[in-house]
C-alpha cells in the first residue's frame, strides 16, 4: 500500500473550521475505490495543525487520487486557508491494513 502522512498548518482564523473546509475533499477521497483510509487528527500541541493519515491500495490507486477532479479542486481551494505548504511523508508499505502494536496488547 501507499502510506502517506501529511501535516497541514492552517491559518489560525480558519483552524476551527478546517474539518468543514476540507469536508468535500475528504468525503470524495474516501469514496475512491483504492482509498483504504483518509483520516484527519488535530495536534494537541498546536491547535492550528492537522495531521492527515491516508493510505491507498497501490501505486495505481495513489495515481488515481492525485489525478482526480476533487484533488485538482483541492489544490485550488485549500491553500488559501493554509499558513504554509503542507509537509508530507509518502512511502510504500508491504501490508494491507494496520498491524497490532504488540508491545501494548490489550488482554
C-alpha positions as CSV (number, residue, x, y, z in Angstrom):
1,X,0.0,0.0,0.0
2,X,0.9,3.6,-0.4
3,X,1.1,5.2,3.1
4,X,1.0,8.9,3.5
5,X,1.2,11.2,6.5
6,X,0.9,15.0,5.9
7,X,0.9,18.0,8.3
8,X,-1.3,20.9,7.4
9,X,-0.7,24.1,9.3
10,X,-3.9,26.1,9.0
11,X,-4.1,29.9,9.4
12,X,-5.3,30.5,13.0
13,X,-8.5,32.2,11.9
14,X,-9.5,29.1,9.9
15,X,-8.3,26.3,12.3
16,X,-11.6,25.6,14.0
17,X,-13.4,25.4,10.6
18,X,-10.8,23.1,8.9
19,X,-12.9,20.0,9.1
20,X,-15.7,21.8,7.3
21,X,-13.3,23.5,4.8
22,X,-11.8,20.1,3.8
23,X,-15.0,18.1,4.1
24,X,-15.8,17.8,0.3
25,X,-12.3,16.7,-0.5
26,X,-12.3,14.3,2.4
27,X,-15.6,12.7,1.5
28,X,-14.7,12.4,-2.2
29,X,-11.3,10.8,-1.4
30,X,-12.9,8.3,1.0
31,X,-15.2,7.2,-1.9
32,X,-12.3,6.4,-4.2
33,X,-12.1,2.6,-4.8
34,X,-8.4,2.4,-3.9
35,X,-8.6,4.5,-0.8
36,X,-8.0,2.4,2.3
37,X,-8.3,5.3,4.8
38,X,-8.2,9.1,4.9
39,X,-8.2,10.4,8.5
40,X,-7.6,13.8,10.0
41,X,-6.4,14.5,13.5
42,X,-5.8,17.8,15.2
43,X,-2.5,18.3,17.0
44,X,-2.7,18.5,20.8
45,X,0.4,20.8,20.9
46,X,-0.6,23.2,18.1
47,X,-4.3,23.7,17.5
48,X,-3.5,25.2,14.1
49,X,-2.0,21.9,12.8
50,X,-3.9,19.0,11.4
51,X,-2.3,15.6,10.6
52,X,-3.7,13.6,7.7
53,X,-3.1,9.8,7.7
54,X,-4.0,8.3,4.4
55,X,-3.4,5.0,2.6
56,X,-4.1,3.8,-0.9
57,X,-4.2,0.2,-2.1
58,X,-1.3,0.6,-4.5
59,X,0.5,3.0,-6.8
60,X,-2.3,2.9,-9.3
61,X,-4.8,4.0,-6.6
62,X,-2.4,6.7,-5.5
63,X,-2.1,8.0,-9.1
64,X,-5.9,7.9,-9.5
65,X,-6.2,10.0,-6.3
66,X,-3.8,12.8,-7.4
67,X,-5.3,12.8,-10.9
68,X,-8.9,13.0,-9.6
69,X,-11.1,16.1,-10.1
70,X,-11.6,16.5,-6.4
71,X,-7.8,16.5,-5.8
72,X,-7.3,19.1,-8.5
73,X,-10.1,21.2,-7.0
74,X,-8.5,20.9,-3.5
75,X,-5.2,22.2,-5.0
76,X,-7.1,25.4,-5.8
77,X,-9.4,25.7,-2.8
78,X,-7.4,24.6,0.2
79,X,-4.1,26.5,0.0
80,X,-5.7,29.9,0.8
81,X,-6.5,28.6,4.3
82,X,-3.0,27.3,5.0
83,X,-0.2,29.1,6.7
84,X,2.5,27.1,4.8
85,X,2.9,24.4,2.3
86,X,2.0,21.0,3.9
87,X,4.8,18.7,4.8
88,X,4.5,15.0,3.8
89,X,5.9,11.5,4.3
90,X,5.0,9.2,1.4
91,X,6.2,5.6,1.4
92,X,5.2,2.1,0.1
93,X,4.5,-0.4,2.8
94,X,4.2,-4.2,2.3
95,X,0.9,-4.7,4.0
96,X,-2.8,-4.0,3.5
97,X,-4.0,-2.8,6.9
98,X,-2.9,-1.6,10.3
99,X,-0.8,-4.1,12.4
100,X,-1.4,-4.5,16.1
101,X,1.0,-2.8,18.5
102,X,2.1,-6.0,20.3
103,X,4.0,-4.1,23.0
104,X,0.7,-2.6,24.2
105,X,-1.5,-5.7,23.7
106,X,-4.9,-5.4,25.4
107,X,-5.7,-8.7,27.3
